[in-house]
Amino acid sequence: MSVVVTVDTARLDQIIAALPKEKIVRFVADGVEYGLYQEMGFTHYKSGKPVAAQPFMSPAVEAVRPSFEKSFNGIDSLTMIETLVDKAAYDVGAGAKIKCPKDTTALEQSIHVTPDRPG
């Protein structure tokens, strides 16, 4: 016995067709040169001793991921997609600020969301 399931993708096709040619992207970044070293860990240049990673961005992303993915179920417009991407980016930024190492306030204060690639 076989079962045939027909899925009406007309609405999804409309949404995809209405998407701008550019991707809807938001970057969550820190504005200090040592943020990556905090996230990934490093070897101290004078002592040669490893300094343990203190991840703050990746845990923030992983905390937001389930609700972000689940939110796509009800999407039916470009505005909703932009709103969802904005919310996810700001939630990641807020989570990163909470999770970042507290030995300096510069890192925490530098975390921001931007539509432009940080350079």
VENMO-V988397 format. One record per run of one state. SS is the DSSP state (helix for helix, strand for strand, loop for the rest). FROM is the first residue (numbers start at 1). TO is the last residue. If there is no record, write none. Layout:
((SS/FROM/TO) (SS/FROM/TO))
//
This chain:
((loop/1/9) (helix/10/18) (loop/19/26) (strand/27/29) (loop/30/34) (helix/35/40) (loop/41/41) (strand/42/43) (loop/44/49) (strand/50/51) (loop/52/56) (helix/57/74) (loop/75/77) (helix/78/99) (loop/100/104) (helix/105/110) (loop/111/111) (strand/112/114) (loop/115/119))
//
